[in-house]
Amino acid sequence: MSVTPEEREAMSRLLSIVNGEKPSASASKPHAALMETELAGAGQVTSADVKAMSEVLQRLNKAIGDVSNEMLTESMHNQEVAEALVTTSSEGSVKIGRYEIRVNLDESRLVNKQNYSVVNKLTGETLANELGLYEAAHGLVKLLNSGQYINSPIIRDLLEAEAAYTSHKMDALRFKRRSKKSLQEGNQVTHELYETRRVDAMDKAMQNKARVKKIYASI
């Protein structure tokens, strides 16, 4: 949006008037029909000022309206834009459409000390709790906001993969502790057995984490 010299001059005059100063002399040659109004003193607004500012505001409102319309149109075709228009965040939670993702912190947990809950904002019902991966929580919300039911195949697949990730991660930590204890006791055979199980459990955890991320990326 460009501003003409006349509009710029009128805005400068209005600022001077608001500040209680005497408006600066016009640098441009006034039209004959406006000669009388251009002689207005401090504290007065000329018709040229009003007209110029009115035109600027009209053009600004049109520009803002055009941007808003473009965003609304884009949101019909782009899910990320549509989600951004209905997302608000606060300390400890993110509200997206009809649902809220709450961040929980529990230092007493063996794994996933920071985890996520998904809550229906309208009913207060917790739809998923203690999710260890943000992708699982956000993916669930995106699917629900898109019209999927909580028991739909893709949501079941997402939550099952997240649950398997957490379970195998917990197994890996348990085997690690037992492996360390066996080594301290000098039991090499048991140590190697638990170490093998730890590696296998961690591999399965990473496979299910990748599965969650793959589903999330497809939404």
RAKATA-V553186 format. One record per residue. RES is the residue in one small letter. SS is DSSP state (2 for helix, 1 for strand, 0 for the rest). PHI is phi as a letter, one per 30 degrees, with the letter a starting at -180 (none if undefined). D_LAST is the distance of its C-alpha to the last C-alpha in Angstrom with 2 decimals. Layout:
# RAKATA-V553186
RES;SS;PHI;D_LAST
RES;SS;PHI;D_LAST
This chain:
# RAKATA-V553186
m;0;none;38.04
s;0;c;41.59
v;0;c;44.52
t;0;d;47.99
p;2;e;51.05
e;2;d;52.38
e;2;d;49.23
r;2;d;49.22
e;2;d;52.91
a;2;d;52.41
m;2;d;49.70
s;2;d;52.04
r;2;d;54.84
l;2;d;52.73
l;2;d;51.83
s;2;d;55.52
i;2;d;56.43
v;2;d;53.90
n;0;d;55.30
g;0;i;58.83
e;0;c;59.87
k;0;d;61.80
p;0;e;59.59
s;0;d;60.24
a;0;d;62.22
s;0;d;60.31
a;0;d;60.03
s;0;c;59.43
k;0;d;62.13
p;0;d;61.70
h;0;d;62.13
a;2;e;65.53
a;2;d;64.08
l;2;c;62.40
m;0;e;65.40
e;0;d;66.36
t;2;d;62.94
e;2;d;62.37
l;2;c;65.36
a;0;d;63.60
g;0;c;64.13
a;0;d;62.06
g;0;i;59.96
q;0;c;59.87
v;0;c;57.07
t;0;d;58.14
s;2;d;56.88
a;2;d;55.57
d;2;d;53.51
v;2;d;52.07
k;2;d;51.30
a;2;d;49.68
m;2;d;47.49
s;2;d;46.54
e;2;d;45.39
v;2;d;43.38
l;2;d;41.65
q;2;d;40.94
r;2;d;39.35
l;2;d;37.33
n;2;d;36.08
k;2;d;35.17
a;2;d;33.23
i;2;d;31.29
g;2;d;30.68
d;2;d;29.45
v;2;d;26.91
s;2;d;25.70
n;2;d;25.45
e;2;d;23.55
m;2;d;20.96
l;2;d;20.67
t;2;d;20.44
e;2;d;17.78
s;2;d;15.67
m;0;d;15.80
h;0;c;14.05
n;0;b;11.97
q;2;d;9.43
e;2;d;10.53
v;2;d;14.06
a;2;d;13.76
e;2;d;12.57
a;2;d;15.38
l;2;d;17.86
v;0;c;17.49
t;1;c;17.26
t;1;b;20.49
s;1;b;21.38
s;1;b;24.55
e;0;d;26.07
g;0;j;24.29
s;1;a;21.41
v;1;b;18.61
k;1;c;18.34
i;1;b;15.26
g;0;i;16.06
r;0;d;17.56
y;1;b;16.63
e;1;b;18.01
i;1;c;17.22
r;1;c;20.66
v;1;c;21.78
n;1;c;24.50
l;1;b;27.09
d;0;b;29.36
e;0;d;31.70
s;0;d;33.15
r;0;d;30.08
l;0;d;30.35
v;0;b;26.78
n;0;h;23.92
k;0;e;26.53
q;1;c;23.87
n;1;b;21.24
y;1;b;18.97
s;1;c;19.25
v;1;c;17.11
v;1;b;19.55
n;1;d;19.74
k;0;d;21.72
l;0;d;23.62
t;0;c;24.89
g;0;i;24.78
e;0;d;23.39
t;1;d;21.67
l;1;c;18.68
a;1;a;18.09
n;1;b;20.63
e;1;h;21.44
l;1;d;18.03
g;0;d;18.88
l;0;c;15.67
y;2;d;14.23
e;2;e;10.74
a;2;d;11.21
a;2;d;12.57
h;2;d;10.24
g;2;d;7.11
l;2;d;9.55
v;2;d;10.59
k;2;d;7.52
l;2;d;7.26
l;2;d;11.03
n;2;d;11.41
s;0;d;9.61
g;0;j;12.27
q;0;d;11.19
y;0;d;14.27
i;0;d;14.83
n;0;c;16.11
s;0;d;13.50
p;2;e;13.04
i;2;d;9.43
i;2;d;10.55
r;2;d;13.81
d;2;d;12.54
l;2;d;10.74
l;2;d;13.98
e;2;d;16.26
a;2;d;15.12
e;2;d;15.64
a;2;d;18.96
a;2;d;20.07
y;2;e;19.48
t;2;d;21.64
s;2;d;24.21
h;2;d;24.81
k;2;d;24.98
m;2;d;27.61
d;2;d;29.48
a;2;d;29.62
l;2;d;31.18
r;2;d;33.69
f;2;d;34.73
k;2;d;35.17
r;2;d;37.55
r;2;d;39.48
s;2;d;39.73
k;2;d;41.18
k;2;d;43.60
s;2;d;44.80
l;2;d;45.49
q;2;d;47.49
e;0;d;49.48
g;0;i;50.23
n;0;c;48.53
q;2;d;47.05
v;2;d;46.06
t;2;d;44.02
h;2;e;42.52
e;2;d;41.30
l;2;d;39.96
y;2;d;37.84
e;2;d;36.73
t;2;d;35.50
r;2;d;33.60
r;2;d;32.11
v;2;d;30.81
d;2;d;29.39
a;2;d;27.63
m;2;d;26.15
d;2;d;24.92
k;2;d;23.14
a;2;d;21.65
m;2;d;20.30
q;2;d;18.93
n;2;d;16.94
k;2;d;15.84
a;2;d;14.55
r;2;d;12.84
v;2;d;11.02
k;2;d;10.12
k;2;d;9.01
i;2;d;6.59
y;2;e;5.47
a;2;d;5.60
s;2;d;3.81
i;0;d;0.00
